[in-house]
Amino acid sequence: MPKIPDHPLRYPLVNELHARPFPSLEVPCMAAYVAIKEPVDAHNRDRNADRAHLLALLDRHGSAHPQPDATHFSGEIGRATLKWESHTEFVTYSAFTPGLSERPFDAVEAKVFPTEWLAAAPGKRLASLLIRVEPMPETEEEILARIDDWFVSESLAVSRVVDGAAIIAGDFRIDAAGHMRFAVFVAPGVGTRRVGRIVQRLCEIETYRAMSMLGLSRGRELSSRLNALDPRLSALVTSLDAMDRGPEAVLHDLLSISAELESLAVRYSFRFGATGAYEAIVSQRIAVLRETRLDGRQTFGEFMMRRYDPAMRTVKSTETRLATMSERTARAAELLRTRVDVDRSAQNQRLLESMDRRADLQLRLQHTVEGLSVVAISYYAVSLASYLLYPLGKLVHLPKEMLTALLVLPVILGVWLMIRRIRQAMH
């Protein structure tokens, strides 16, 4: 029996569910992570340049190359396991090295990504992390002592995660070498896949936090522009009922404000939309960690609530303000259109009144002209009739003057009746 054909996207869509698998990490180990992003128009960047940069790192170690159109890759580079991922706006490199250095968070551990190789990256460094993964000490006091020694207590976030499988800690500060540091203390018996998921979540939280915070700088930039436009729009709306400005001048100002608001909406819509998506990912990644408090310290969720959430609310309020001003501009256009319609109706009314007056004057003039026309036509008609009847007047010895006088009234009456009949026929 012939088989039913598959949809051409069936297998690619199923494979997408299994793309970008979590790393499998043995404890202890060290993770170095870097995210690289083009500063401008990153979603339209040259992805061939990203691939060339990856191949340059792989060729340093004689490693195998990914598929031509791959968006993720895992392979060995020396002692480390490399994981590369290409996202909409950025690319990430993760290197997992077994064992730990004697000095915690030694900058040498980040040398798995050579300095000159990073300098040649097609973009700028957005995030750089060092994550130290080690077995959980026997006592909680020993864990707290290490954390207090490694991190700044003011911004320290620490919690038990994934039902007590590990304790994570970090202060979200960049050290002198340019890296943000996190520690993961893994409980005995925790599987390598679970360890990999915890480390991956930390990388994603920091990366998407940084990506969403890009919206804050754009929001501040937009807010300053809206602060300049808002008084102009308010003054324009106030002047709609003023009679000292014509609709043309008001329309010119309104078009100027509306065009700039539309330009701002186009310029910032992608970043604000991406910020909302990245914020949702950060919240979801923190939620799946299932944090519980350790020794009364603030958790990652609490740290984000105090420091990160206000920034996101600022972005949302700026986006809402832009939409509100656009709506106000649209309402101002409606009001201006109403004013123009009212002015046009008044102008049409005045025009109709003027036409009525002109029609009345024309009627009066027509009556005057008709009277003059009767006189003029009658004058020529009397002259013609007198010439015609003059021979008959001589026969009856009637003088020419008397004959003309007798013709005046009948001729005038006849002309008047003729003109009246013509006018009635025309009406």
LUMPAVO-336529 format. One record per atom (N, C-alpha, C): x, y, z. Coordinates in steps of 0.02 Angstrom, whole numbers, padded with zeros to 5 digits, always signed. Example, Ala and Ser with C-alpha at 12.3 -4.5 7.8 and 13.67 -1.06 7.14 Angstrom:
residues 2
+00660-00284+00390;+00615-00225+00390;+00660-00165+00390;+00642-00112+00354;+00684-00053+00357;+00645+00002+00394;
***
This chain:
residues 427
+00042-00060+00000;+00000+00000+00000;+00044+00063+00000;+00027+00111-00043;+00067+00173-00043;+00057+00212+00022;+00110+00244+00046;+00106+00283+00108;+00080+00353+00094;+00046+00381+00143;+00023+00450+00137;+00083+00497+00141;+00088+00544+00096;+00147+00588+00096;+00147+00634+00157;+00207+00649+00183;+00214+00695+00240;+00216+00767+00215;+00193+00811+00258;+00201+00883+00245;+00275+00898+00242;+00297+00941+00195;+00369+00953+00189;+00401+00982+00252;+00362+01013+00296;+00390+01043+00357;+00379+00999+00418;+00352+00939+00410;+00337+00898+00468;+00399+00882+00509;+00450+00855+00477;+00511+00836+00513;+00550+00897+00539;+00558+00950+00498;+00592+01009+00526;+00558+01039+00587;+00491+01039+00588;+00456+01066+00645;+00463+01022+00707;+00463+00957+00697;+00474+00912+00754;+00545+00918+00779;+00593+00922+00733;+00663+00929+00754;+00676+00993+00792;+00635+01044+00779;+00644+01108+00814;+00631+01099+00889;+00587+01051+00907;+00573+01038+00977;+00635+01011+01013;+00679+00980+00976;+00738+00948+01006;+00802+00987+00992;+00795+01047+00964;+00854+01088+00949;+00881+01118+01014;+00944+01136+01012;+00978+01168+01069;+00970+01128+01134;+00994+01067+01136;+00988+01027+01197;+01030+01056+01254;+01011+01042+01315;+01049+01065+01373;+01115+01027+01376;+01168+01059+01401;+01232+01024+01409;+01228+00973+01467;+01269+00924+01463;+01275+00874+01516;+01341+00887+01552;+01338+00911+01615;+01398+00935+01650;+01413+00892+01711;+01476+00871+01714;+01501+00836+01773;+01526+00887+01824;+01516+00871+01888;+01538+00915+01942;+01603+00888+01970;+01654+00932+01978;+01656+01004+01968;+01674+01022+01896;+01656+01083+01877;+01674+01109+01811;+01669+01184+01811;+01692+01212+01756;+01690+01285+01748;+01657+01301+01681;+01612+01350+01680;+01579+01371+01619;+01597+01443+01603;+01620+01453+01542;+01632+01521+01516;+01582+01534+01461;+01552+01593+01463;+01496+01608+01418;+01504+01679+01393;+01490+01689+01329;+01492+01756+01300;+01436+01762+01248;+01402+01819+01249;+01350+01836+01200;+01373+01896+01160;+01368+01892+01094;+01393+01945+01049;+01335+01971+01007;+01329+02037+01002;+01273+02068+00967;+01298+02128+00926;+01271+02134+00866;+01283+02194+00827;+01247+02253+00860;+01280+02311+00867;+01247+02367+00902;+01186+02393+00865;+01186+02390+00798;+01132+02420+00759;+01104+02368+00711;+01037+02365+00707;+01004+02322+00658;+01029+02250+00662;+01031+02223+00723;+01060+02157+00733;+01019+02102+00701;+00954+02111+00696;+00912+02058+00668;+00921+02051+00593;+00953+02101+00562;+00968+02097+00490;+01042+02089+00476;+01079+02065+00526;+01151+02060+00519;+01171+02007+00468;+01235+02008+00450;+01262+01957+00405;+01278+01894+00445;+01236+01843+00439;+01246+01782+00478;+01305+01741+00452;+01327+01754+00391;+01387+01720+00366;+01448+01743+00406;+01448+01805+00428;+01503+01830+00469;+01504+01794+00536;+01445+01780+00565;+01442+01742+00628;+01471+01672+00618;+01453+01641+00562;+01478+01574+00549;+01554+01574+00538;+01579+01625+00502;+01651+01629+00491;+01688+01638+00556;+01659+01676+00602;+01691+01686+00667;+01692+01621+00707;+01639+01582+00704;+01638+01517+00737;+01691+01470+00707;+01694+01469+00641;+01742+01424+00608;+01814+01443+00625;+01826+01507+00635;+01893+01529+00654;+01913+01499+00722;+01865+01496+00768;+01879+01465+00834;+01888+01390+00827;+01846+01358+00788;+01851+01285+00780;+01916+01265+00746;+01937+01305+00697;+01998+01289+00660;+02060+01295+00704;+02056+01336+00756;+02112+01341+00803;+02127+01274+00836;+02074+01234+00845;+02080+01170+00880;+02070+01110+00833;+02064+01123+00769;+02055+01068+00721;+01989+01032+00732;+01937+01067+00753;+01873+01036+00768;+01830+01032+00705;+01780+00989+00708;+01734+00981+00652;+01691+01043+00644;+01667+01054+00582;+01626+01112+00567;+01551+01094+00571;+01508+01143+00585;+01436+01130+00585;+01409+01126+00514;+01345+01108+00508;+01312+01108+00443;+01307+01179+00417;+01303+01188+00350;+01304+01256+00322;+01250+01302+00349;+01190+01278+00360;+01135+01321+00383;+01118+01310+00456;+01163+01282+00495;+01149+01267+00565;+01142+01330+00606;+01097+01328+00654;+01089+01384+00701;+01114+01365+00771;+01138+01305+00780;+01168+01284+00843;+01219+01229+00829;+01268+01223+00874;+01323+01175+00862;+01355+01158+00929;+01375+01096+00937;+01413+01074+00995;+01473+01034+00971;+01530+01046+01001;+01591+01011+00981;+01646+01022+01032;+01701+00987+01023;+01758+00992+01069;+01809+01042+01044;+01832+01085+01089;+01889+01130+01074;+01940+01121+01131;+01989+01079+01120;+02037+01064+01173;+02004+01025+01228;+02013+01047+01291;+01983+01014+01349;+01910+01034+01358;+01888+01086+01324;+01821+01113+01336;+01772+01087+01283;+01710+01087+01304;+01655+01071+01259;+01621+01137+01239;+01620+01151+01174;+01592+01214+01149;+01519+01204+01129;+01478+01253+01147;+01409+01255+01124;+01397+01324+01094;+01376+01325+01031;+01364+01388+00994;+01291+01391+00973;+01260+01449+00982;+01190+01459+00962;+01183+01526+00928;+01145+01527+00874;+01130+01588+00837;+01057+01607+00850;+01046+01667+00877;+00979+01690+00893;+00959+01748+00846;+00901+01774+00857;+00876+01827+00812;+00922+01887+00811;+00946+01909+00869;+00986+01970+00873;+01057+01959+00897;+01074+01899+00917;+01141+01889+00946;+01161+01816+00938;+01225+01803+00951;+01252+01735+00952;+01284+01723+01020;+01283+01661+01042;+01312+01644+01107;+01362+01588+01100;+01414+01592+01141;+01465+01540+01145;+01471+01518+01218;+01465+01453+01229;+01473+01424+01296;+01529+01372+01293;+01574+01376+01341;+01629+01328+01345;+01629+01298+01414;+01625+01231+01418;+01621+01196+01482;+01685+01155+01491;+01722+01171+01543;+01786+01140+01556;+01784+01100+01620;+01803+01036+01620;+01802+00997+01682;+01855+01023+01731;+01839+01016+01797;+01886+01037+01848;+01881+01111+01863;+01914+01132+01917;+01913+01201+01940;+01983+01226+01952;+01994+01290+01942;+02058+01322+01958;+02062+01333+02033;+02123+01337+02059;+02131+01349+02131;+02104+01417+02151;+02112+01466+02109;+02087+01533+02123;+02017+01539+02094;+01966+01552+02136;+01897+01556+02110;+01889+01612+02059;+01856+01596+02005;+01840+01644+01952;+01904+01677+01924;+01953+01636+01914;+02016+01661+01884;+02002+01680+01812;+02027+01740+01792;+02015+01764+01724;+02045+01717+01672;+02094+01676+01693;+02124+01630+01645;+02072+01580+01619;+02021+01566+01659;+01971+01518+01638;+01931+01542+01578;+01930+01608+01567;+01895+01636+01509;+01938+01636+01447;+02002+01616+01453;+02046+01616+01395;+02030+01561+01345;+01980+01519+01362;+01957+01471+01312;+01932+01508+01250;+01910+01571+01261;+01894+01616+01205;+01951+01666+01199;+01997+01655+01152;+02057+01698+01148;+02039+01772+01139;+02080+01815+01168;+02067+01887+01166;+02065+01913+01095;+02114+01893+01054;+02116+01918+00985;+02058+01892+00944;+02035+01832+00961;+01976+01804+00926;+01913+01843+00944;+01905+01860+01008;+01848+01901+01028;+01850+01970+00997;+01910+01998+00991;+01916+02065+00962;+01894+02067+00889;+01899+02009+00855;+01880+02006+00784;+01807+01987+00775;+01768+01984+00829;+01698+01963+00824;+01657+02013+00784;+01610+01988+00744;+01565+02034+00706;+01510+02061+00751;+01529+02103+00798;+01481+02131+00845;+01517+02151+00909;+01478+02167+00960;+01505+02189+01024;+01483+02139+01078;+01524+02136+01131;+01508+02090+01186;+01449+02117+01226;+01397+02078+01230;+01336+02097+01266;+01336+02067+01337;+01360+02006+01343;+01363+01973+01409;+01423+01928+01410;+01454+01923+01469;+01511+01878+01479;+01507+01850+01549;+01505+01784+01555;+01494+01752+01620;+01548+01701+01634;+01565+01695+01698;+01604+01639+01724;+01561+01605+01777;+01547+01541+01768;+01505+01504+01815;+01546+01447+01845;+01552+01450+01910;+01592+01399+01946;+01543+01347+01974;+01551+01285+01953;+01507+01230+01974;+01549+01183+02017;+01529+01176+02080;+01567+01133+02126;+01519+01095+02172;+01543+01043+02204;+01499+01005+02249;+01478+01049+02308;+01418+01035+02333;+01392+01074+02389;+01429+01054+02453;+01456+01104+02489;+01488+01089+02553;+01438+01058+02603;+01465+01028+02655;+01423+00993+02702;+01380+01040+02743;+01405+01099+02759;+01367+01144+02802;+01347+01207+02763;+01291+01234+02784;+01266+01296+02754;+01312+01354+02770;+01343+01354+02829;+01388+01408+02848;+01447+01412+02802;+01473+01355+02780;+01530+01356+02734;+01510+01385+02666;+01450+01369+02645;+01426+01398+02581;+01420+01473+02587;+01390+01497+02641;+01382+01570+02650;+01449+01604+02656;+01498+01571+02688;+01563+01602+02695;+01596+01611+02626;+01591+01561+02583;+01619+01567+02516;+01583+01621+02476;+01517+01622+02481;+01478+01671+02444;+01496+01742+02466;+01501+01752+02531;+01517+01819+02555;+01588+01840+02535;+01632+01792+02526;+01700+01807+02506;+01704+01822+02431;+01662+01791+02392;+01667+01798+02319;+01626+01856+02291;+01571+01874+02324;+01523+01922+02294;+01513+01983+02338;+01485+02035+02307;+01468+02096+02343;+01401+02086+02378;+01401+02093+02443;+01342+02076+02483;+01282+02122+02467;+01296+02184+02447;+01241+02231+02435;+01193+02206+02381;+01219+02176+02328;+01177+02154+02273;+01175+02078+02266;+01197+02043+02318;+01200+01971+02315;+01130+01940+02312;+01122+01892+02267;+01060+01852+02263;+01081+01779+02269;+01047+01742+02314;+01064+01673+02326;+01001+01635+02344;+00996+01573+02320;+00936+01533+02335;+00949+01460+02320;+00908+01418+02352;+00906+01348+02332;+00860+01342+02272;+00878+01299+02224;+00839+01294+02163;+00824+01221+02147;+00774+01211+02105;+00755+01146+02078;+00748+01095+02134;+00705+01112+02182;+00689+01067+02238;+00750+01047+02278;+00795+01096+02288;+00854+01084+02329;+00910+01050+02294;+00907+01043+02228;+00961+01009+02191;+01025+01049+02192;+01021+01115+02200;+01081+01157+02198;+01067+01223+02234;+01121+01257+02250;+01118+01326+02275;+01155+01369+02226;+01122+01422+02203;+01153+01468+02156;+01162+01535+02189;+01214+01571+02167;+01229+01637+02196;+01262+01680+02144;+01251+01745+02149;+01282+01794+02104;+01263+01864+02125;+01305+01912+02107;+01292+01982+02126;+01277+02027+02066;+01274+01999+02006;+01257+02035+01945;+01303+02097+01936;+01366+02089+01955;+01415+02142+01944;+01469+02117+01897;+01499+02164+01860;+01552+02147+01813;+01619+02157+01848;+01661+02104+01848;+01725+02109+01884;+01776+02146+01841;+01836+02151+01867;+01889+02190+01834;+01908+02160+01767;+01898+02096+01757;+01914+02064+01693;+01856+02068+01643;+01800+02098+01663;+01744+02107+01617;+01694+02050+01618;+01694+02009+01670;+01649+01951+01673;+01601+01959+01732;+01541+01933+01723;+01494+01926+01778;+01500+01855+01806;+01498+01849+01872;+01515+01784+01903;+01454+01755+01939;+01446+01689+01932;+01395+01651+01968;+01426+01588+01996;+01400+01566+02053;+01422+01504+02084;+01364+01456+02088;+01377+01393+02075;+01327+01340+02080;+01355+01285+02124;+01321+01273+02181;+01340+01219+02227;+01290+01163+02217;+01314+01106+02193;+01270+01050+02174;+01267+00999+02229;+01206+00979+02246;+01196+00928+02297;+01218+00859+02272;+01236+00815+02316;+01258+00748+02295;+01200+00711+02259;+01219+00674+02208;+01171+00632+02173;+01131+00668+02118;+01143+00731+02107;+01107+00768+02054;+01136+00748+01986;+01093+00734+01938;+01114+00711+01873;+01149+00765+01832;+01189+00743+01785;+01227+00790+01744;+01181+00834+01700;+01125+00806+01678;+01079+00845+01637;+01048+00901+01677;+01030+00886+01741;+01001+00938+01782;+01051+00993+01797;+01113+00975+01808;+01165+01025+01818;+01171+01070+01756;+01169+01038+01697;+01174+01076+01636;+01115+01124+01627;+01056+01102+01648;+00997+01146+01642;+01003+01206+01688;+01028+01196+01748;+01036+01252+01795;+01086+01302+01768;+01142+01278+01743;+01193+01324+01715;+01165+01360+01654;+01129+01324+01612;+01100+01355+01552;+01050+01409+01572;+01010+01397+01624;+00961+01447+01647;+00996+01510+01670;+01051+01504+01705;+01088+01563+01727;+01114+01604+01668;+01139+01569+01618;+01163+01604+01558;+01105+01640+01523;+01049+01607+01518;+00992+01637+01484;+00964+01696+01523;+00962+01691+01590;+00936+01746+01631;+00978+01809+01619;+01044+01801+01620;+01086+01860+01611;+01083+01887+01540;+01082+01842+01491;+01080+01865+01422;+01016+01902+01406;+00959+01872+01423;+00896+01904+01408;+00883+01965+01452;+00911+01965+01512;+00908+02026+01552;+00944+02084+01517;+01004+02069+01492;+01042+02121+01456;+01005+02143+01393;+00977+02096+01356;+00941+02114+01295;+00880+02157+01310;+00843+02139+01363;+00784+02178+01380;+00802+02248+01406;+00859+02253+01440;+00880+02317+01467;+00900+02366+01411;+00913+02339+01351;+00925+02385+01295;+00864+02429+01282;+00805+02402+01297;+00745+02442+01288;+00741+02500+01336;+00775+02495+01395;+00774+02551+01442;+00810+02612+01414;+00869+02600+01384;+00905+02657+01355;+00866+02688+01298;+00834+02646+01257;+00793+02673+01203;+00731+02709+01230;+00704+02682+01286;+00646+02714+01316;+00663+02783+01344;+00722+02789+01374;+00743+02855+01399;+00754+02904+01342;+00782+02879+01289;+00793+02921+01230;+00726+02944+01201;+00678+02898+01197;+00613+02916+01171;+00576+02963+01218;+00583+02952+01283;+00548+02993+01332;+00568+03066+01326;+00632+03079+01315;+00654+03149+01307;+00624+03181+01245;+00615+03142+01192;+00584+03169+01132;+00510+03182+01143;+00477+03136+01178;+00406+03146+01193;+00395+03206+01239;+00442+03218+01284;+00437+03276+01327;+00436+03341+01287;+00471+03342+01230;+00471+03401+01187;+00408+03406+01145;+00380+03349+01126;+00321+03349+01083;+00256+03360+01122;+00255+03339+01185;+00193+03343+01223;+00167+03414+01231;+00209+03464+01249;+00182+03532+01254;+00157+03559+01187;+00190+03541+01133;+00168+03564+01068;+00099+03536+01051;+00089+03472+01066;+00024+03441+01052;-00030+03471+01096;-00014+03483+01160;-00064+03512+01205;-00083+03582+01182;-00032+03622+01162;-00047+03690+01138;-00088+03688+01074;-00075+03639+01032;-00112+03634+00969;-00186+03617+00983;-00197+03570+01029;-00266+03552+01045;-00302+03611+01076;-00267+03649+01118;-00298+03708+01149;-00317+03761+01098;-00276+03767+01046;-00287+03819+00996;-00339+03800+00943;-00369+03741+00948;-00416+03720+00897;-00478+03765+00896;-00498+03791+00955;-00557+03833+00957;-00540+03907+00954;-00476+03923+00944;-00456+03993+00938;-00469+04017+00867;-00491+04080+00861;-00509+04107+00796;-00452+04145+00763;-00396+04154+00801;-00341+04194+00774;-00296+04152+00728;-00305+04086+00727;-00264+04043+00684;-00309+04007+00635;-00288+04007+00573;-00326+03973+00522;-00315+03898+00523;-00361+03860+00494;-00353+03787+00494;-00290+03764+00459;-00267+03803+00409;-00206+03782+00373;-00145+03782+00418;-00139+03833+00461;-00082+03836+00506;-00085+03781+00558;-00146+03769+00585;-00154+03716+00634;-00140+03648+00602;-00163+03637+00541;-00152+03574+00506;-00078+03563+00493;-00042+03615+00477;+00031+03608+00465;+00066+03584+00529;+00049+03614+00587;+00079+03593+00650;+00059+03522+00667;-00004+03506+00656;-00029+03439+00672;+00005+03386+00630;+00014+03400+00566;+00049+03352+00522;+00121+03343+00543;+00153+03396+00565;+00222+03391+00588;+00228+03346+00649;+00183+03356+00698;+00185+03315+00759;+00167+03243+00743;+00115+03234+00702;+00093+03166+00685;+00147+03128+00647;+00181+03161+00601;+00234+03128+00563;+00291+03107+00608;+00309+03150+00656;+00364+03132+00701;+00344+03075+00747;+00283+03075+00772;+00260+03021+00815;+00259+02954+00777;+00237+02957+00714;+00236+02896+00674;+00307+02872+00661;+00353+02918+00649;+00423+02899+00639;+00452+02867+00702;+00436+02895+00760;+00460+02867+00823;+00431+02798+00834;+00367+02789+00818;+00335+02723+00827;+00369+02671+00784;+00385+02688+00722;+00419+02641+00677;+00489+02625+00702;+00523+02677+00727;+00592+02669+00748;+00599+02626+00811;+00550+02632+00857;+00557+02600+00922;+00512+02539+00931;+00468+02525+00884;+00421+02470+00894;+00456+02402+00900;+00507+02390+00859;+00542+02326+00862;+00576+02317+00930;+00611+02369+00953;+00647+02362+01016;+00600+02353+01074;+00544+02389+01075;+00496+02381+01130;+00463+02313+01127;+00447+02289+01067;+00418+02222+01062;+00467+02169+01085;+00531+02176+01065;+00582+02128+01087;+00593+02131+01162;+00590+02192+01190;+00599+02199+01262;+00546+02161+01300;+00483+02167+01278;+00430+02130+01310;+00440+02054+01306;+00463+02031+01248;+00475+01959+01240;+00533+01935+01284;+00587+01974+01286;+00644+01955+01328;+00627+01957+01402;+00587+02006+01422;+00567+02010+01493;+00527+01948+01512;+00482+01926+01467;+00443+01866+01482;+00488+01805+01489;+00541+01801+01448;+00587+01744+01453;+00625+01746+01519;+00647+01805+01540;+00682+01811+01604;+00637+01787+01661;+00575+01811+01662;+00529+01791+01715;+00516+01716+01714;+00510+01687+01653;+00497+01616+01648;+00557+01575+01670;+00618+01598+01652;+00678+01561+01671;+00688+01562+01747;+00672+01618+01780;+00677+01621+01852;+00624+01576+01885;+00564+01576+01856;+00510+01536+01884;+00527+01461+01883;+00557+01437+01828;+00571+01365+01823;+00627+01344+01870;+00665+01392+01899;+00716+01373+01948;+00684+01351+02014;+00622+01372+02026;+00586+01353+02087;+00628+01370+02149;+00640+01434+02158;+00684+01457+02211;+00652+01450+02281;+00694+01437+02329;+00676+01442+02400;+00731+01481+02436;+00711+01518+02488;+00758+01563+02521;+00811+01525+02559;+00871+01554+02561;+00927+01527+02598;+00951+01579+02649;+00945+01563+02713;+00970+01605+02767;+00944+01677+02763;+00883+01685+02741;+00854+01751+02738;+00881+01796+02684;+00923+01770+02639;+00951+01811+02585;+00900+01821+02529;+00908+01875+02492;+00862+01887+02436;+00874+01836+02380;+00820+01816+02349;+00824+01769+02294;+00835+01806+02228;+00846+01769+02175;+00853+01799+02110;+00789+01835+02090;+00732+01805+02106;+00668+01836+02090;+00659+01902+02126;+00679+01905+02189;+00673+01967+02228;+00721+02020+02202;+00781+01999+02182;+00828+02047+02154;+00800+02078+02091;+00771+02037+02048;+00742+02063+01987;+00683+02108+02001;+00643+02091+02052;+00586+02132+02069;+00607+02201+02092;+00662+02206+02127;+00685+02271+02154;+00724+02311+02103;+00763+02278+02061;+00809+02314+02017;+00787+02312+01943;+00761+02255+01922;+00747+02244+01851;+00676+02264+01832;+00628+02246+01873;+00558+02260+01856;+00544+02335+01848;+00571+02379+01890;+00558+02451+01878;+00583+02475+01810;+00639+02448+01788;+00664+02467+01721;+00615+02445+01667;+00588+02384+01674;+00540+02360+01625;+00475+02400+01627;+00454+02421+01687;+00394+02463+01691;+00406+02531+01658;+00467+02556+01664;+00483+02619+01630;+00476+02612+01554;+00501+02556+01528;+00495+02544+01456;+00422+02539+01435;+00382+02502+01474;+00312+02494+01457;+00274+02560+01461;+00290+02601+01512;+00256+02666+01518;+00274+02712+01460;+00336+02710+01438;+00356+02751+01381;+00321+02728+01317;+00317+02662+01308;+00281+02635+01250;+00207+02655+01252;+00177+02651+01312;+00107+02671+01319;+00099+02746+01306;+00146+02785+01329;+00143+02858+01318;+00146+02874+01244;+00189+02840+01208;+00193+02851+01136;+00126+02834+01102;+00096+02778+01122;+00032+02759+01092;-00022+02809+01111;-00021+02834+01173;-00071+02882+01195;-00065+02947+01157;-00003+02970+01146;+00006+03032+01108;-00015+03023+01036;-00005+02965+01008;-00028+02953+00940;-00105+02955+00937;-00137+02928+00988;-00210+02931+00991;-00234+03002+01000;-00199+03041+01041;-00218+03111+01050;-00211+03150+00985;-00159+03134+00947;-00150+03167+00883;-00207+03149+00836;-00228+03086+00837;-00284+03066+00794;-00348+03102+00815;-00359+03108+00881;-00419+03144+00903;-00415+03218+00885;-00355+03248+00889;-00347+03318+00868;-00362+03326+00794;-00342+03276+00754;-00358+03279+00683;-00434+03277+00672;-00469+03236+00711;-00542+03233+00706;-00573+03300+00725;-00547+03330+00779;-00574+03396+00800;-00561+03449+00747;-00500+03447+00718;-00485+03495+00665;-00530+03484+00605;-00543+03421+00589;-00588+03406+00533;-00658+03432+00548;-00680+03425+00610;-00746+03452+00630;-00748+03527+00623;-00694+03560+00645;-00691+03633+00639;-00693+03655+00567;-00656+03620+00524;-00656+03637+00453;-00725+03627+00423;-00760+03572+00443;-00827+03560+00418;-00876+03615+00439;-00869+03637+00503;-00913+03690+00527;-00899+03755+00489;-00834+03771+00481;-00817+03832+00443;-00841+03827+00372;-00836+03768+00342;-00858+03760+00273;-00934+03766+00268;-00970+03740+00318;-01043+03747+00317;-01063+03820+00323;-01028+03857+00367;-01043+03928+00374;-01027+03966+00309;-00972+03947+00278;-00953+03979+00215;-01004+03963+00160;-01028+03901+00159;-01079+03883+00109;-01144+03921+00122;-01161+03930+00187;-01222+03967+00203;-01216+04039+00180;-01158+04068+00192;-01149+04137+00169;-01151+04141+00093;-01123+04090+00060;-01123+04089-00013;-01195+04084-00040;-01236+04041-00007;-01305+04035-00028;-01344+04100-00018;-01331+04133+00038;-01364+04197+00050;-01344+04248-00003;-01279+04248-00019;-01255+04294-00071;-01287+04278-00138;-01294+04213-00153;-01326+04194-00216;-01399+04214-00217;-01433+04209-00160;-01503+04232-00157;-01509+04306-00170;-01463+04344-00140;-01465+04417-00151;-01451+04433-00224;-01402+04398-00253;-01387+04410-00323;-01446+04390-00368;-01480+04335-00351;-01538+04315-00391;-01594+04367-00386;-01604+04395-00325;-01656+04446-00317;-01639+04508-00357;-01575+04528-00354;-01554+04587-00393;-01561+04573-00468;-01544+04511-00487;-01549+04494-00558;-01622+04496-00581;-01667+04472-00535;-01738+04473-00553;-01763+04546-00561;-01741+04587-00515;-01761+04658-00520;-01734+04690-00584;-01671+04675-00597;-01641+04702-00658;-01676+04676-00719;-01696+04612-00715;-01731+04582-00772;-01798+04618-00785;-01833+04633-00730;-01896+04670-00737;-01883+04739-00767;-01830+04772-00744;-01813+04838-00771;-01797+04834-00845;-01757+04783-00861;-01738+04775-00931;-01798+04759-00975;-01844+04719-00946;-01904+04704-00985;-01945+04767-00999;-01949+04812-00949;-01984+04875-00960;-01950+04917-01013;-01884+04920-01008;-01847+04959-01059;-01853+04926-01127;-01853+04858-01127;-01860+04823-01191;-01927+04838-01224;-01981+04841-01184;-02047+04857-01212;-02046+04926-01244;-02014+04974-01209;-02011+05042-01236;-01971+05043-01301;-01912+05010-01300;-01869+05012-01359;-01902+04977-01418;-01930+04918-01406;-01962+04882-01461;-02023+04920-01486;-02059+04948-01438;-02119+04986-01458;-02099+05047-01501;-02043+05078-01484;-02021+05137-01522;-02009+05117-01595;-01972+05064-01605;-01958+05043-01674;-02020+05016-01708;-02064+04982-01669;-02125+04955-01699;-02172+05011-01721;-02176+05064-01680;-02218+05122-01699;-02191+05155-01762;-02126+05161-01766;-02096+05192-01826;-02112+05151-01888;-02104+05085-01882;-02118+05043-01940;-02192+05044-01958;-02234+05042-01907;-02307+05043-01921;-02329+05110-01951;-02298+05164-01928;-02317+05230-01957;-02298+05234-02030;-02238+05206-02047;-02219+05205-02118;-02267+05162-02158;-02289+05107-02128;-02333+05062-02164;-02403+05092-02175;-02428+05128-02125;-02497+05155-02129;-02500+05227-02154;-02443+05256-02168;-02444+05326-02191;-02484+05336-02255;-02478+05291-02305;-02519+05300-02366;-02594+05299-02351;-02615+05257-02304;-02686+05255-02287;-02708+05319-02251;-02661+05347-02211;-02677+05409-02176;-02687+05467-02224;-02650+05468-02278;-02659+05521-02327;-02726+05516-02361;-02749+05453-02371;-02814+05445-02405;-02870+05473-02362;-02864+05467-02297;-02917+05492-02252;-02898+05561-02224;-02847+05591-02254;-02825+05658-02233;-02808+05660-02159;-02771+05606-02136;-02749+05604-02066;-02675+05622-02064;-02657+05673-02024;-02586+05693-02022;-02542+05637-01993;-02480+05641-02012;-02432+05589-01990;-02424+05588-01915;-02424+05648-01885;-02415+05652-01813;-02473+05617-01777;-02535+05630-01801;-02594+05599-01770;-02592+05523-01780;-02572+05501-01840;-02568+05429-01853;-02519+05396-01806;-02462+05428-01796;-02411+05399-01751;-02436+05397-01680;-02471+05450-01657;-02497+05452-01589;-02548+05396-01579;-02590+05385-01629;-02640+05332-01622;-02609+05262-01619;-02550+05253-01648;-02518+05187-01649;-02479+05172-01583;-02463+05222-01544;-02418+05211-01486;-02449+05163-01437;-02506+05174-01411;-02535+05132-01359;-02549+05061-01383;-02580+05051-01441;-02589+04981-01463;-02524+04943-01472;-02473+04976-01499;-02409+04943-01511;-02376+04924-01444;-02377+04972-01397;-02346+04958-01331;-02382+04899-01298;-02449+04898-01301;-02487+04843-01271;-02471+04777-01306;-02466+04778-01371;-02450+04717-01407;-02380+04691-01391;-02331+04737-01387;-02262+04716-01370;-02259+04688-01300;-02295+04722-01255;-02294+04698-01185;-02324+04629-01180;-02379+04616-01214;-02411+04550-01213;-02366+04497-01244;-02332+04516-01297;-02287+04469-01331;-02229+04449-01284;-02198+04497-01251;-02141+04483-01206;-02164+04440-01147;-02224+04457-01121;-02250+04418-01064;-02263+04346-01084;-02289+04336-01144;-02302+04269-01168;-02238+04229-01177;-02187+04262-01204;-02122+04229-01213;-02092+04208-01145;-02098+04254-01095;-02070+04239-01028;-02107+04181-00996;-02174+04179-01005;-02213+04124-00977;-02195+04058-01011;-02184+04060-01075;-02166+03999-01112;-02098+03972-01088;-02051+04020-01072;-01985+03999-01049;-01989+03970-00979;-02029+03997-00936;-02037+03970-00869;-02072+03902-00871;
***
